[in-house]
Amino acid sequence: MPRLQYGQTTIEWRFKADATLKRHYVTVERGRPVLLRGPAVGLEEQEALVRQRARWIREKRALVEAPTADEQIVTGSRLRYCGRTYFTEVKHSPKLTYPTLHFTASRFVIESPSGRSLSPEALAPLLTAFYRDRAQEKLLARVRHWERHSGLQARGARIRHFQSRWASCNKQNILEFHPRVMELPASVQDYVVVHELCHTVEKSHTRAFWALVARQMPGWRRQHDALERAAFGDLV
């Protein structure tokens, strides 16, 4: 089956010639290769068509492959981290008292004393702890990077849970980030950091605020739109 590499994402596709269609269409379904339909074309042109839609395919696949709120987590489930969904392996480890979650370079590994599946309720605290640890390590380092790059200074930065927001800058200019920011692509994480750093100068979303954001991150609109599309709901 043909495949192409788009950044760190491998996209496999199958082609279905359909003479009744005047253009080509891409369909993304859970657990299946991308379907490309349309007038008959060769492999080289198929690849070009898939590559044109690669970014959309990656985003759509992340949505369709994420587990639903009532779905058991099993080997083959996908969990989100840094803008991608990763293969998850669930192992039965009867000697454990509580389930554990680890992340390697390419997958999540869950060990559970109760069997080879895990409920969303049991997964949620594990995934929250993982995001929190990674945010402490990586996101706060990005705050320091952007402080040096922009000249904007916060009085501190920390990880905190919110009900319905990704981050905030309080009156004392302390930045606070929800652990789930670590679900987002790295470029969007950077936008969240820059956005909150700009609030150390302009507290409201005024024209001056957005001008300051644009000076620090000229391509901010694309990242802002990606953040707007990111759902802030249940963990799984």
Number of C-alpha atoms within 10 A of each C-alpha: 7 12 14 15 11 12 8 7 14 12 18 16 21 15 20 15 14 14 11 8 12 9 10 17 15 16 14 19 13 13 11 13 17 20 16 21 19 18 16 15 13 8 11 8 11 20 18 12 15 23 16 11 12 20 14 14 19 18 15 15 21 19 20 14 21 17 19 14 13 10 14 17 23 19 17 14 20 23 21 23 21 17 19 18 23 22 16 21 20 22 20 15 17 13 9 12 10 12 20 18 18 14 13 8 6 10 16 21 17 24 21 22 17 16 14 17 20 21 13 19 13 15 18 14 13 16 22 17 13 18 21 22 15 17 22 15 11 12 25 20 13 17 23 17 14 18 16 11 10 16 11 16 17 21 11 14 19 15 20 15 15 14 8 9 12 18 22 21 21 15 10 10 19 17 24 21 27 21 25 26 28 24 20 19 18 17 15 22 23 20 22 23 25 23 24 24 28 24 22 21 15 15 15 12 11 10 10 13 17 17 13 20 21 15 11 20 16 11 12 21 14 13 19 15 11 16 19 10 9 14 10 14 9 9 19 18
